[in-house]
Amino acid sequence: MIEERPAAVKKPSRRTLRAFVRVSLPAMLVVAIGLAITVIAFLVVNRAEEQDVVRALEFRVEWRARDLQAKINLTGQSLLATATDVATEPRVELQEFHQFTSAVAAESKSISSLAWAQPVPRAQRAAFEASAGFPIVELSSDGQRIPAANRDGYMPIVIENRFDGKPAWLGFDVSMDPTRRHALELARDLGSPQSMLVPYTGDPVGPTYLVFWPTYAGGAVPETVDGRRAQLKGYVVGVFRVLDVIKVALVDTPDIVATINFHLSNDPTERATESSFQPVAVYSPKDRSLKVAQSSAPIPTAEYSFSRSFVVNGEQWRLVSYFSAAAVAEERSSGPRILLLAGLLLTAVLAFTVTGRVRQVSLIQTRVKRRTEELRKINTQLAALIDASPYAIVCIDSKSRVILWNAAAEKMFGYSAAEVMGYPYPLVLPGEQEEFNDRLRRLSSGEVLRNLASHRRHRDGTAIDTSSSASAFYDAAGNLLGIMFAIEDTRERSAVQDQLRQAQKMEAIGQLTGGLAHDFNNLLGVILGNLDLLAEKFETRCEEKELTEAAIQAALRGAELIRQLLAYARRQPLAPKLTQLAPLLESAAKLLRRSIGESITLELQILEGIWPVRVDVSQLDSSLLNLAVNARDAMPNGGRLIIEATNVCIDKHALELNQEATPGDYVLLAVSDTGSGMSPEVLARVFEPFYTTKGNRGSGLGLSMVHGFIKQSGGYSKIYSEPGKGTTIRIYLPRALDGEVSEADTLHAGMPTGDQEIILVVEDNAGIRDLAVRHLESLGYRTIQAADGVSALAIIKSGALIDLLFTDVVMPGGLDGRALAVEARQLRPELKILFTSGFTAAAASAAIEDKFGSNLLSKPYRKSDLARRIKAMLDASESRELTCMM
């Protein structure tokens, strides 16, 4: 039988070993180097971290000590305030001391009491005790009271205010103890407060310390020691509970992770030794409690402890902070060490491959950083420019999603950027999507669109008229990134254009109605004049007289229609009358109440004895209505509308504040509301034509018309307004002169006649001229006729006797009525002049009022109108001449 043997195990050959060593040696070297670097790095980092922890803890302790020093120092402010008050008073009075110290102590939560102690000379001690009414306490070692005259020190407390409810220290001599006396003398000589710790007797409130604050006669601290000793007035003595002081100092401070022992020195010399410090309080971080220190308490176990000392009001403080191992562990971090070790291992593995590229990578990073900063700066400038643009700048990407939405777009369309960014373009109105898509196709193909009118959707659903320009933008490869729109809101521009067209239309209507009024007034003048003559002839024939009166009324309605056309064109001449404002305002108030609504209260305040004024009543009514409507619009939620009338006198002093006014008596008409008011910018332009804050609801002509009417009436206007408080518009109308006669006074006084006075009638229209002559001659006047200004001037130069010149304003031939009147006045200064015109009398009135007042009789006029105006002018002139003669 053949026996099987196990196969023999082959031993490694020398070649195999050498190959293994050759392959493993570099790896082993790398591992050895890596381990060495790792150990060294760990030791270095661990040491550095330990030093950082120590520095951090020392910084906390130092900061804590400084913070507590500053806060504890604030407790002395009550003493400073009391000492300052006492130093400035000639004598310390009980009541004043209690009142002042009570108010001061209310701000401090750590003070037990404030007292006043004053030095008493030896010779005055017995008398002082007798006046105080109680003995000053001091006992000898055997318990016997020492008389005042035999004491070395004598600094009694006679006034005290306690705040802890304990009995007062009245009669206590603070200088009887040598230690206190030394502190008192040190405070006196140094001129600064000194303190001392009161021995701790186991009181549950903890230890206390006294602070002595010296005061001197005159208040200021003398410069020399001898001066301070000579001028010492006394001491403000403060008693503080140490625990309360520390509690106040610890309020509102960050969490404290260390156990803190608070020590105070009982040596007032500021040369405290280790043995002079006594533990007074202990702060525990576990329950954040502050307790009275026990002398037998063990020192806390801590990994680190730090001590800091400082001085407050002469008191030596020392803080010893103990940081436990757990607190220190929180400051340590294992993460950086792990990351450092991993980094070192990775550095050891990759050092040979990475070292050569570090410089190249650094250069690349520097370039990238520089380019990034440049791009960030450009983007910042571009963003600022886009946000500052008055146009709405909107960008959408290739899928019509919003990627840019500036501030102007937010204001114009009501959407905030946060609401639309990343969402589809929201501004297309229903029914206009196809047009918008067509524009997108044109823009995507590279076309640039400019100033395209379109309607865009506001957030509230309304349509906005806009004009937009747009173009596409691409990346470096030419791929479409998106489309940018610049959109302008054209509503405001359209409104301005509408106002311009309205103004042009009004101007055209004014010119048209002015020309028509001139011709129609001349025709109506002839018709009315002849009808007046017929009415006189048919006085006894009822039927003919009735027909004539009907024709007269129709002609008058035609004249009224002409005046309405002129009013519509804002060219109606003023017809000022002597007017009492009280009944006018009371009547107007009824109409205004209906116009402003029930939510607004109308108040009428009229001074008794208001002066009369000469004003166009209808224009004043219109102005009041205009102002009331403006006030109503400013008070959408209701309010008060106040109309006041009073007499004022403008003197030279008032002219400095009202440059538009002239000295004299005025009636002030003030219209006030409690509405929204106006900003200074709006107020500066409120009287400008076409300026309005009502948008499309206002023409901007209301206040400018009121302003022009008041100035044309010889007055002026002022406006006062504050946002949120309301507006007051003040209208100053000149007081009517004594002796003025209104048309209303003579309306029913019959038809006055003349006494053969001679009147020069100048009229280019032959029909009107003949009719005026017939009227005047039938009224008892003699007349001279002229067809134009040149002929009339020749008659005046000839020396003919003339009592009154009655002339048309607008006449051909180069010499109109105003020029004729100027020439006539130069030749005859006393000559009376009455004008007439059927033209748009805004021009006629403006042409004569600056030199001749409001002596204008508008065409067409009745015979009675002519009779009253002629007679009034002649009688007024005679009255003035008689007054001058008298």
WOHU-V309128 format. One record per residue. RES is the residue in three letters. SS is DSSP state (helix for helix, strand for strand, loop for the rest). OMEGA is omega in whole degrees, 0 to 359 (* if undefined). NEAR is the number of other C-alpha atoms within 10 Angstrom. Layout:
BEGIN
RES SS OMEGA NEAR
RES SS OMEGA NEAR
END
This chain:
BEGIN
MET loop 181 3
ILE loop 181 4
GLU loop 179 4
GLU loop 178 6
ARG loop 177 6
PRO loop 181 5
ALA loop 181 6
ALA loop 178 6
VAL loop 182 6
LYS loop 176 6
LYS loop 179 6
PRO loop 179 8
SER loop 178 8
ARG helix 180 9
ARG helix 180 9
THR helix 178 10
LEU helix 180 11
ARG helix 179 11
ALA helix 179 11
PHE helix 179 11
VAL helix 182 13
ARG helix 180 11
VAL helix 187 11
SER helix 186 12
LEU helix 179 12
PRO helix 180 11
ALA helix 179 13
MET helix 177 12
LEU helix 179 11
VAL helix 179 15
VAL helix 181 15
ALA helix 179 12
ILE helix 181 14
GLY helix 179 19
LEU helix 180 16
ALA helix 180 12
ILE helix 181 17
THR helix 181 19
VAL helix 181 12
ILE helix 181 12
ALA helix 179 16
PHE helix 180 17
LEU helix 181 12
VAL helix 182 12
VAL helix 180 16
ASN helix 178 15
ARG helix 180 12
ALA helix 179 12
GLU helix 178 17
GLU helix 177 15
GLN helix 178 12
ASP helix 179 14
VAL helix 180 17
VAL helix 180 17
ARG helix 179 12
ALA helix 180 13
LEU helix 178 21
GLU helix 178 18
PHE helix 178 12
ARG helix 181 16
VAL helix 180 23
GLU helix 179 17
TRP helix 180 12
ARG helix 180 19
ALA helix 180 21
ARG helix 180 15
ASP helix 179 15
LEU helix 178 20
GLN helix 180 17
ALA helix 183 13
LYS helix 177 18
ILE helix 179 22
ASN helix 180 15
LEU helix 180 17
THR loop 179 22
GLY loop 181 20
GLN helix 178 15
SER helix 177 20
LEU helix 179 24
LEU helix 180 18
ALA helix 181 14
THR helix 180 24
ALA helix 179 21
THR helix 180 17
ASP helix 181 17
VAL helix 183 25
ALA helix 183 23
THR helix 180 15
GLU loop 180 12
PRO loop 181 11
ARG loop 181 9
VAL loop 181 15
GLU loop 184 11
LEU helix 186 13
GLN helix 180 9
GLU helix 180 12
PHE helix 180 19
HIS helix 181 17
GLN helix 184 11
PHE helix 183 15
THR helix 176 22
SER helix 179 16
ALA helix 180 11
VAL helix 184 17
ALA helix 179 22
ALA loop 180 11
GLU loop 182 12
SER loop 181 17
LYS loop 185 15
SER loop 185 22
ILE strand 179 24
SER strand 180 19
SER strand 173 23
LEU strand 183 25
ALA strand 178 24
TRP strand 177 25
ALA strand 182 25
GLN loop 179 21
PRO loop 178 16
VAL loop 179 17
PRO loop 184 13
ARG helix 184 15
ALA helix 185 10
GLN helix 189 11
ARG helix 182 18
ALA helix 179 17
ALA helix 180 11
PHE helix 179 18
GLU helix 179 16
ALA helix 180 10
SER helix 180 10
ALA helix 178 13
GLY loop 178 10
PHE loop 181 12
PRO loop 177 18
ILE loop 190 24
VAL strand 165 17
GLU loop 184 21
LEU strand 175 12
SER loop 182 8
SER loop 179 8
ASP loop 176 6
GLY loop 180 8
GLN loop 179 9
ARG strand 180 13
ILE loop 179 14
PRO loop 184 14
ALA helix 185 20
ALA helix 184 14
ASN helix 184 9
ARG loop 174 13
ASP loop 180 11
GLY loop 178 19
TYR loop 182 24
MET loop 188 22
PRO strand 171 24
ILE strand 182 23
VAL strand 177 20
ILE strand 180 20
GLU strand 176 22
ASN strand 182 24
ARG strand 184 20
PHE loop 180 18
ASP loop 177 10
GLY loop 180 9
LYS loop 179 9
PRO loop 181 8
ALA loop 178 16
TRP loop 183 18
LEU loop 181 20
GLY loop 181 21
PHE strand 180 18
ASP strand 185 21
VAL loop 183 23
SER loop 186 23
MET loop 179 18
ASP loop 182 12
PRO helix 180 12
THR helix 178 14
ARG helix 181 21
ARG helix 178 18
HIS helix 179 15
ALA helix 179 24
LEU helix 181 24
GLU helix 179 16
LEU helix 178 19
ALA helix 179 24
ARG helix 185 26
ASP helix 180 18
LEU helix 183 16
GLY loop 181 22
SER loop 184 15
PRO loop 175 25
GLN strand 183 26
SER strand 177 27
MET strand 182 23
LEU strand 177 24
VAL loop 182 14
PRO loop 183 11
TYR loop 184 14
THR loop 179 8
GLY loop 178 10
ASP loop 182 9
PRO loop 179 9
VAL loop 177 12
GLY loop 183 17
PRO loop 176 22
THR strand 172 21
TYR strand 182 18
LEU strand 174 19
VAL strand 180 25
PHE strand 182 30
TRP strand 184 26
PRO strand 173 29
THR strand 186 30
TYR strand 178 24
ALA loop 182 18
GLY loop 175 14
GLY loop 183 17
ALA loop 178 14
VAL loop 179 20
PRO loop 185 18
GLU loop 184 10
THR loop 178 12
VAL helix 179 14
ASP helix 178 10
GLY helix 180 13
ARG helix 178 22
ARG helix 183 16
ALA helix 187 12
GLN loop 180 18
LEU strand 179 20
LYS strand 180 22
GLY strand 183 23
TYR strand 165 26
VAL strand 185 24
VAL strand 178 24
GLY strand 178 24
VAL strand 184 21
PHE strand 171 23
ARG strand 187 18
VAL helix 181 22
LEU helix 180 22
ASP helix 178 19
VAL helix 182 21
ILE helix 179 18
LYS helix 179 15
VAL helix 181 17
ALA helix 182 20
LEU helix 181 19
VAL loop 176 9
ASP loop 174 7
THR loop 179 10
PRO loop 181 8
ASP loop 179 9
ILE loop 183 17
VAL loop 182 18
ALA loop 170 23
THR strand 185 21
ILE strand 171 24
ASN strand 180 23
PHE strand 179 23
HIS strand 175 20
LEU strand 179 24
SER strand 176 24
ASN loop 179 22
ASP loop 183 20
PRO loop 185 22
THR loop 183 16
GLU loop 174 13
ARG loop 187 9
ALA loop 175 16
THR loop 182 10
GLU helix 183 7
SER helix 182 9
SER helix 181 14
PHE strand 178 18
GLN strand 176 20
PRO strand 183 19
VAL strand 183 22
ALA strand 179 21
VAL strand 175 22
TYR strand 180 23
SER strand 181 15
PRO loop 183 14
LYS loop 181 10
ASP loop 179 7
ARG loop 183 12
SER strand 177 10
LEU strand 185 18
LYS strand 176 16
VAL strand 181 20
ALA loop 176 19
GLN loop 184 13
SER loop 181 9
SER loop 183 6
ALA loop 181 9
PRO loop 178 7
ILE loop 181 8
PRO loop 174 14
THR loop 184 12
ALA loop 177 16
GLU loop 177 13
TYR strand 173 16
SER strand 182 19
PHE strand 181 16
SER strand 177 15
ARG strand 180 15
SER strand 175 16
PHE strand 184 14
VAL strand 176 14
VAL strand 179 18
ASN loop 179 18
GLY loop 182 21
GLU strand 179 24
GLN strand 178 24
TRP strand 173 19
ARG strand 179 21
LEU strand 176 23
VAL strand 182 19
SER strand 180 28
TYR strand 179 22
PHE strand 180 21
SER loop 179 17
ALA helix 180 13
ALA helix 179 12
ALA helix 179 16
VAL helix 180 18
ALA helix 179 13
GLU helix 179 9
GLU helix 180 15
ARG loop 180 15
SER loop 178 10
SER helix 182 10
GLY helix 180 9
PRO helix 180 12
ARG helix 179 15
ILE helix 179 12
LEU helix 179 11
LEU helix 179 16
LEU helix 179 20
ALA helix 179 13
GLY helix 179 13
LEU helix 178 19
LEU helix 180 19
LEU helix 178 12
THR helix 179 16
ALA helix 181 17
VAL helix 188 16
LEU helix 186 11
ALA helix 185 12
PHE helix 182 9
THR helix 187 10
VAL helix 188 12
THR helix 183 11
GLY helix 183 10
ARG helix 183 9
VAL helix 182 11
ARG helix 180 11
GLN helix 179 10
VAL helix 180 12
SER helix 179 11
LEU helix 179 11
ILE helix 180 12
GLN helix 179 12
THR helix 179 11
ARG helix 179 12
VAL helix 180 12
LYS helix 179 12
ARG helix 180 12
ARG helix 179 12
THR helix 178 12
GLU helix 178 12
GLU helix 180 12
LEU helix 179 12
ARG helix 178 12
LYS helix 179 12
ILE helix 179 12
ASN helix 179 12
THR helix 179 12
GLN helix 180 12
LEU helix 179 12
ALA helix 179 14
ALA helix 179 12
LEU helix 180 12
ILE helix 180 19
ASP helix 180 17
ALA helix 183 13
SER loop 175 15
PRO loop 178 17
TYR loop 174 20
ALA strand 179 23
ILE strand 182 23
VAL strand 176 20
CYS strand 175 24
ILE strand 179 22
ASP strand 184 19
SER loop 178 15
LYS loop 177 11
SER loop 175 16
ARG strand 184 17
VAL strand 177 22
ILE strand 176 19
LEU strand 183 19
TRP strand 188 22
ASN loop 184 22
ALA helix 179 18
ALA helix 177 20
ALA helix 177 24
GLU helix 182 18
LYS helix 186 11
MET helix 188 17
PHE helix 174 21
GLY loop 178 14
TYR loop 171 18
SER loop 180 15
ALA helix 181 16
ALA helix 182 10
GLU helix 188 11
VAL helix 184 17
MET loop 180 16
GLY loop 180 15
TYR loop 180 14
PRO strand 180 14
TYR loop 191 17
PRO loop 193 16
LEU loop 183 17
VAL loop 179 17
LEU loop 175 17
PRO loop 180 9
GLY loop 181 8
GLU loop 182 12
GLN helix 182 12
GLU helix 177 11
GLU helix 179 11
PHE helix 178 14
ASN helix 179 11
ASP helix 178 11
ARG helix 177 16
LEU helix 179 18
ARG helix 179 11
ARG helix 180 15
LEU helix 180 19
SER helix 179 19
SER loop 177 12
GLY loop 180 13
GLU loop 177 14
VAL loop 181 13
LEU strand 183 15
ARG strand 171 13
ASN strand 178 13
LEU strand 178 12
ALA strand 181 14
SER strand 175 18
HIS strand 179 18
ARG strand 188 22
ARG strand 172 17
HIS loop 181 17
ARG loop 181 15
ASP loop 177 9
GLY loop 181 11
THR loop 180 11
ALA strand 180 16
ILE strand 175 19
ASP strand 183 15
THR strand 170 16
SER strand 187 19
SER strand 172 20
SER strand 185 16
ALA strand 174 21
SER strand 180 20
ALA strand 174 23
PHE strand 191 16
TYR strand 174 13
ASP loop 184 9
ALA loop 181 6
ALA loop 180 6
GLY loop 179 8
ASN loop 181 10
LEU strand 176 16
LEU strand 181 15
GLY strand 183 21
ILE strand 179 21
MET strand 178 19
PHE strand 169 19
ALA strand 191 19
ILE strand 178 24
GLU strand 175 22
ASP strand 185 20
THR loop 182 16
ARG helix 181 15
GLU helix 179 12
ARG helix 178 11
SER helix 180 12
ALA helix 179 14
VAL helix 178 15
GLN helix 177 12
ASP helix 179 14
GLN helix 178 18
LEU helix 178 13
ARG helix 179 12
GLN helix 179 14
ALA helix 178 16
GLN helix 178 12
LYS helix 180 13
MET helix 178 15
GLU helix 179 15
ALA helix 178 13
ILE helix 179 17
GLY helix 179 21
GLN helix 181 16
LEU helix 181 15
THR helix 178 23
GLY helix 178 24
GLY helix 179 14
LEU helix 182 17
ALA helix 181 26
HIS helix 182 20
ASP helix 181 14
PHE helix 179 20
ASN helix 176 22
ASN helix 179 21
LEU helix 180 19
LEU helix 177 23
GLY helix 178 25
VAL helix 182 23
ILE helix 181 19
LEU helix 180 25
GLY helix 180 24
ASN helix 178 19
LEU helix 176 21
ASP helix 179 20
LEU helix 178 16
LEU helix 180 15
ALA helix 178 19
GLU helix 181 12
LYS helix 181 12
PHE loop 184 16
GLU loop 184 12
THR loop 182 10
ARG loop 191 10
CYS helix 185 10
GLU helix 180 11
GLU helix 179 15
LYS helix 179 18
GLU helix 178 14
LEU helix 179 14
THR helix 179 21
GLU helix 177 16
ALA helix 178 13
ALA helix 178 16
ILE helix 180 21
GLN helix 178 13
ALA helix 178 13
ALA helix 178 19
LEU helix 177 19
ARG helix 175 12
GLY helix 177 16
ALA helix 178 21
GLU helix 177 13
LEU helix 177 13
ILE helix 179 22
ARG helix 177 19
GLN helix 177 14
LEU helix 178 20
LEU helix 178 24
ALA helix 178 16
TYR helix 179 14
ALA loop 180 20
ARG loop 179 16
ARG loop 181 21
GLN loop 178 22
PRO loop 177 21
LEU loop 176 20
ALA loop 185 18
PRO loop 179 17
LYS strand 173 19
LEU strand 191 20
THR strand 169 18
GLN loop 188 16
LEU helix 186 19
ALA helix 179 19
PRO helix 179 11
LEU helix 181 13
LEU helix 179 21
GLU helix 177 13
SER helix 181 12
ALA helix 182 16
ALA helix 180 20
LYS helix 179 11
LEU helix 183 12
LEU helix 180 20
ARG helix 177 16
ARG helix 184 9
SER helix 186 13
ILE helix 177 21
GLY loop 185 12
GLU loop 183 11
SER loop 182 13
ILE strand 179 19
THR strand 179 14
LEU strand 179 19
GLU strand 182 15
LEU strand 181 14
GLN strand 186 15
ILE strand 178 18
LEU loop 177 11
GLU loop 181 10
GLY loop 181 10
ILE loop 183 18
TRP loop 174 22
PRO loop 177 22
VAL strand 173 21
ARG strand 186 21
VAL strand 174 24
ASP loop 187 18
VAL helix 183 17
SER helix 178 12
GLN helix 178 20
LEU helix 176 17
ASP helix 180 17
SER helix 180 15
SER helix 178 19
LEU helix 179 20
LEU helix 178 18
ASN helix 180 17
LEU helix 180 20
ALA helix 179 24
VAL helix 177 16
ASN helix 179 18
ALA helix 178 26
ARG helix 179 23
ASP helix 179 15
ALA helix 180 20
MET loop 182 21
PRO loop 180 12
ASN loop 180 10
GLY loop 181 17
GLY strand 182 19
ARG strand 173 18
LEU strand 186 25
ILE strand 176 17
ILE strand 182 22
GLU strand 175 16
ALA strand 181 23
THR strand 179 17
ASN strand 177 20
VAL strand 178 17
CYS strand 180 13
ILE strand 179 15
ASP loop 184 13
LYS helix 179 11
HIS helix 180 9
ALA helix 180 13
LEU helix 178 13
GLU loop 181 10
LEU loop 183 9
ASN loop 184 14
GLN loop 182 9
GLU loop 187 12
ALA loop 171 20
THR loop 182 17
PRO loop 178 13
GLY strand 180 12
ASP strand 181 18
TYR strand 168 24
VAL strand 181 22
LEU strand 176 23
LEU strand 184 22
ALA strand 178 19
VAL strand 185 22
SER strand 174 23
ASP strand 178 27
THR loop 185 21
GLY loop 188 25
SER loop 179 18
GLY loop 183 21
MET loop 175 20
SER loop 178 12
PRO helix 180 13
GLU helix 178 8
VAL helix 182 14
LEU helix 182 14
ALA helix 185 11
ARG loop 192 13
VAL loop 181 20
PHE loop 179 21
GLU loop 176 15
PRO loop 176 15
PHE loop 175 20
TYR loop 182 20
THR loop 174 19
THR loop 184 13
LYS loop 181 12
GLY helix 182 12
ASN helix 183 14
ARG helix 183 8
GLY loop 180 14
SER loop 183 18
GLY loop 182 20
LEU loop 187 17
GLY helix 183 22
LEU helix 177 21
SER helix 176 17
MET helix 179 19
VAL helix 181 22
HIS helix 180 19
GLY helix 180 14
PHE helix 181 20
ILE helix 179 22
LYS helix 178 17
GLN helix 179 16
SER loop 178 20
GLY loop 181 16
GLY loop 177 21
TYR strand 184 23
SER strand 177 21
LYS strand 180 14
ILE strand 178 16
TYR strand 182 14
SER strand 174 21
GLU strand 179 15
PRO loop 178 12
GLY loop 183 12
LYS loop 177 12
GLY strand 185 21
THR strand 174 22
THR strand 175 21
ILE strand 182 18
ARG strand 181 19
ILE strand 180 22
TYR strand 179 26
LEU strand 183 24
PRO strand 178 27
ARG strand 179 22
ALA loop 181 20
LEU loop 177 13
ASP loop 177 7
GLY loop 177 9
GLU loop 182 14
VAL loop 181 15
SER loop 178 14
GLU helix 180 16
ALA helix 181 11
ASP helix 184 10
THR helix 186 15
LEU loop 183 12
HIS loop 184 8
ALA loop 181 9
GLY loop 182 10
MET loop 184 15
PRO loop 182 16
THR loop 182 16
GLY loop 181 17
ASP loop 177 10
GLN loop 173 14
GLU loop 185 16
ILE strand 182 20
ILE strand 176 23
LEU strand 181 23
VAL strand 181 23
VAL strand 183 30
GLU loop 182 26
ASP loop 178 17
ASN loop 186 15
ALA helix 181 13
GLY helix 179 16
ILE helix 181 21
ARG helix 181 20
ASP helix 181 15
LEU helix 179 18
ALA helix 180 24
VAL helix 181 19
ARG helix 178 17
HIS helix 184 21
LEU helix 181 23
GLU helix 177 17
SER helix 179 14
LEU loop 176 19
GLY loop 178 15
TYR loop 170 18
ARG strand 187 18
THR strand 169 21
ILE strand 186 16
GLN strand 173 18
ALA strand 185 19
ALA loop 180 19
ASP loop 184 24
GLY helix 182 27
VAL helix 180 16
SER helix 181 14
ALA helix 180 24
LEU helix 178 19
ALA helix 179 12
ILE helix 180 17
ILE helix 180 18
LYS helix 182 12
SER loop 179 9
GLY loop 180 10
ALA loop 180 12
LEU loop 183 13
ILE loop 178 18
ASP loop 183 18
LEU strand 176 20
LEU strand 178 24
PHE strand 190 24
THR strand 171 29
ASP strand 180 30
VAL loop 185 28
VAL loop 180 21
MET loop 178 19
PRO loop 173 12
GLY loop 176 11
GLY loop 179 10
LEU loop 182 19
ASP loop 186 17
GLY helix 180 27
ARG helix 179 22
ALA helix 177 16
LEU helix 181 22
ALA helix 179 27
VAL helix 179 15
GLU helix 182 16
ALA helix 180 20
ARG helix 177 14
GLN helix 179 10
LEU helix 183 14
ARG loop 184 15
PRO loop 183 10
GLU loop 186 12
LEU loop 177 15
LYS strand 187 21
ILE strand 174 21
LEU strand 182 21
PHE strand 171 23
THR strand 180 24
SER strand 172 25
GLY loop 180 27
PHE loop 175 28
THR loop 197 27
ALA helix 171 23
ALA helix 177 15
ALA helix 181 15
ALA helix 182 22
SER helix 181 26
ALA helix 183 14
ALA helix 186 15
ILE helix 191 20
GLU helix 183 16
ASP helix 181 10
LYS helix 188 11
PHE helix 179 17
GLY loop 184 10
SER loop 180 17
ASN loop 183 16
LEU strand 175 25
LEU strand 186 19
SER strand 174 23
LYS loop 353 23
PRO loop 180 28
TYR loop 176 22
ARG loop 177 16
LYS helix 180 21
SER helix 177 16
ASP helix 180 16
LEU helix 182 20
ALA helix 183 18
ARG helix 182 19
ARG helix 179 18
ILE helix 182 24
LYS helix 180 16
ALA helix 181 18
MET helix 180 16
LEU helix 180 17
ASP helix 179 12
ALA helix 179 14
SER helix 179 15
GLU helix 180 12
SER helix 179 13
ARG helix 179 12
GLU helix 179 11
LEU helix 179 10
THR helix 180 9
CYS helix 180 8
MET helix 179 7
MET loop * 6
END
